[in-house]
Amino acid sequence: MAKILTVDDAAFMRKVIKDTLSKAGYTEIYEAEDGAMAVEKYNELKPDLVLMDITMPNKDGLEALKEIRAADPGANVVMCSAMGQETMVIDAIRSGAKDFIVKPFKPERVLKTVTSIVGEP
């Protein structure tokens, strides 16, 4: 079973992703509320996939992505961004992000991205 880490400073956004993944049958879903916690949780859990917001306090998603990829070049990280953050998305892809999902989330887009990386639950 794939371990998935969702990272967003908004609890509501983490809940939307968790609910979407749970309904699809994924059971190992973990959460972090900022980039610093994401790096810590990544090192602790070694998840198969990270779904991470770009704009967060303490440490943004781009910084966390770079730290995670430096520690584990094979890490699967998908960035989540709001409309209008195209330059940050480009930076994320250049820094090793596998894909990006635009907010507000469409459940089918989240599931398509997750299954393309970790497979069916």
SENUDREN-952347 format. One record per residue (C-alpha): x, y, z negated. Coordinates in steps of 0.02 Angstrom, whole numbers, plus 50000, padded with zeros to 5 digits. Last residue first. Layout:
N
XYZ ...
***
This chain:
121
497655007350200 497955009150388 499675014650446 500965025550359 501375038650493 499975037650622 498765033050482 499135049250388 498995060450542 497355052750601 496675053250423 497045071750401 496325075850573 494735065850536 494505074750369 494585092150450 495625102950336 495415121750323 496865122750347 498015117150489 498925100550480 500765098950523 501885085150587 503475075450549 504335089350452 506215088950482 506865106550457 506495111350638 504685105850609 504605116550452 505365131750539 504055130050677 502685128850545 503365144450460 503305153950626 501525147950656 500835153850489 499335163050564 498065149550525 498375141450358 499695128150339 499915110250285 501615102150315 501845083550344 503355075550261 503985058050298 505685056250214 507025047550318 508385060450278 508145057050092 509065068849974 509305082450106 507545078950173 506785081750000 507785097749973 507345104650146 505505100550123 505485108749951 506215124750023 504945124550164 503505120750046 503815135649935 504685134949767 504005143649612 502365148649696 501635140249851 501485143950039 501925129050148 500705116150082 501345098350076 500695081250129 502085069250076 502165051550145 502925034750097 503175040749918 504845038849827 503975040449658 505275049049546 506285058249679 504695063749766 503905068949602 505385080449560 505435087749737 503555090649734 503635098349559 504825111649624 503745114249778 502145117449683 500585108949616 501055090649631 499865076049659 499895057249681 498835045749790 499065026949779 497315020949825 497075023650011 495415016250066 494715029350186 493615036650049 495175038449941 496095047850079 494715060650104 494445062549916 496305065249887 496425077950027 494935088149965 495535086449784 497265093149826 496435107949912 495345111449759 496845110749643 497625125049740 499525125349721 499655111549850 500675095549861 499915078749902 501025063449875 500535047349965 501085029849916 500675017050051 500005000050000 
***
